Amino acid sequence: NMCINKMKLRTYNAGDKIIKKGSIGISMFFIDLGTARAEIRGHTAQTLKSGDYFGELAFVATCKKFLRDKDDTSPPEQAVRAADVVATSTCRIFQLSVKDFITILQVPVLPRPRLSVTGKASG
């Protein structure tokens, strides 16, 4: 629920570029309504529709850069977009930013009370 509350609602028209290839992945996207296509060098790599998500690979790589251990000497993953994503119809899209996602990860989670056999909460 915390992720959903942090998402921003965006609307794109047919032909609008949602993601530009080579840009840094600071958000990932969830299509609520509409269609889009991922393009690499002008060719359709994937068709996207309601219920699909995209931008997750660069998003995760960017998250890892912010969350990586200071002693980690392995090279960081690429956080740049591998494709353009273009709306092919009017789209309603939810956008989750790396900043908001990391903020959610840092919120302490309170333990849920355990239920006993009687159904009453215990310690």
PyMOL commands that set and color helices and strands:
alter all, ss='L'
color gray80, all
select helices_A, chain A and resi 2-6+56-67+98-105
alter helices_A, ss='H'
color red, helices_A
select strands_A, chain A and resi 8-12+17-19+27-33+35-40+43-49+53-54+84-87+91-97+114-115+121-122
alter strands_A, ss='S'
color yellow, strands_A
deselect
rebuild
show_as cartoon
